[in-house]
Amino acid sequence: MEVEVTFKTSLGQEWTIDGSYSINTDSKREDLQDIILHILQKSAVLMFTLHNQPLTNTLQELLTSQNLSTEGKIELEFFIQIPPLKSSGQANSGDWISSIQNFSSSIFVSNYSGYIQKFSNMNLDREKMIFTGPLKSFNINNETKLICAISKKGLNSILDIDFNIIASGNTEHAEKCVWNPSGSKFAIGLYSGKITICEINDNDGVIIQGNKKQHVDTKGITYNIIETCHTDLVSGVFWPSFETLITTSFDHNVHQVDLEKASISSSILCPRSVQCSDFSSNMVFCGFENMLINAYDCRNSGKIFSTCASAWVRTLKIVGNAMSVGLENGQVYLYDLRAFKTPTHVLPAHEGKVMALDGDSEFLYTGGADGCIQRFTFT
């Protein structure tokens, strides 16, 4: 049996396929790939989708899954597949890993023993204990190269790239932090659901531990709290522009915060507590404990897509067209955002939950509760 197929792509004019073709419905991805590459005289590994659902077996099965017949014409989209990954190195952080950031050809890592660490080519280059408890989150600003770091207990520090402490302060118990684009201010998401906007001042640094107030030999930090943001723990905070903050929370909400008015300008209600999130190109990606992953467009508060993993979603990261998802069972799912319904690759990364992810066009870095940092290379 055959079906009439047209092909579309966003790869450019040199990849354009004109006209339509009668294709056997028993054809698989490799068969369609051979047709395209023969017509264009090119070499590549291609992926095909119909209404964003990837072709994983026969064309007939894809048609059946969408209740389509062979009588009408269908349009398949094709693109170059995200290449597979292979393990290319590992290192040990010494405790549960809380955050990873790929920066200036090195990776920076924080862990639950309060350390921040720098690894070059997967070898430990530098480390420093910043807090006596878990260092929950840090963020490096591309412009200033300063690092904001927060502890679970609410201690905050600003460091230079060599881990010298520049400023210190306190908030309530904290979960996530992020710089604004210029590095002049940073935001902290708190366990209480509040957001605090912070900047360095010229006063002495003051930290409070228990009932004791201690002056430290650093600059201080000024805090401006936005009280009415969330009603539960802030699981994600992103600062894409000077006027706007994007936040996610255990209270099921994604908020867009107008910083000039210090108020919520729009909200998206999610089906469950948002356990982890990332923001890219006006879209916020949310992971849930019931294995669900949703993407929402912050411009119109609409859901773009939904897909499902195999375990509790602990962390996720968007890099280009790839969405990396770290799971409770130690696996990392790699989705192509152009064909998001099933993962393109599945990696057995850790013994225990995956806690942190980052990467670029060459490498994917993962950190786990096993204390290990894994590097995978796109082949």
Beta strands, then each sheet from edge to edge (+ up, - down):
strand 1: 2-8
strand 2: 20-24
strand 3: 46-50
strand 4: 53-54
strand 5: 74-80
strand 6: 85-92
strand 7: 97-103
strand 8: 106-111
strand 9: 115-120
strand 10: 123-129
strand 11: 135-140
strand 12: 147-151
strand 13: 155-159
strand 14: 165-170
strand 15: 174-179
strand 16: 186-190
strand 17: 195-209
strand 18: 212-226
strand 19: 234-241
strand 20: 244-249
strand 21: 253-258
strand 22: 263-269
strand 23: 276-280
strand 24: 283-287
strand 25: 292-297
strand 26: 302-308
strand 27: 313-319
strand 28: 322-327
strand 29: 331-336
strand 30: 345-348
strand 31: 354-359
strand 32: 363-368
strand 33: 372-378
sheet 1: 2+ 1- 5- 3+ 4-
sheet 2: 6+ 33- 32+ 31-
sheet 3: 7+ 8- 9+ 10-
sheet 4: 11+ 12- 13+ 14-
sheet 5: 15+ 16- 17+ 18-
sheet 6: 19+ 20- 21+ 22-
sheet 7: 23+ 24- 25+ 26-
sheet 8: 27+ 28- 29+ 30-
end
